[in-house]
Amino acid sequence: MFTSLFLKTLKTEASSAKNRPIEIIESLNIRESEVIADIGSGGGYFTTAFGMKTGRTGRVYAVDVKPKYLDFIRRRASREGLENIICVLGKGGEIDLPEAGLDLVFARNVFHHLTAPTEYFRGMIKY
């Protein structure tokens, strides 16, 4: 229960006008059928927004290291009828994503959680 409350708070914070989420999403110019990885998806605000933008032919990978966070996103996506969201558990810096198959890697508010962010994102090149 605490985890759900915390994730709802994260989602509310991400959607707060002071953080300019609409401007962020619009600036990315996301089109239908694109494939996106949301690294550190947390409460899933951007994951679900991307899922709506990419449509039925697109894919959004919600990537997080906490299974409870991914369960929260999975439930929310199901409630909203977003079948194009795929939850991916990140383990030890490794992520199971399709190689050379991403149009966008999105990471907001995650750098401080990574022990070696430069190496982590350098490893994303293969996707």
Helices and strands as residue ranges (DSSP letters): H 2-15, G 17-19, H 21-27, E 35-39, H 45-54, E 59-64, H 67-79, E 85-89, E 104-107, G 111-113, H 117-122, G 123-126
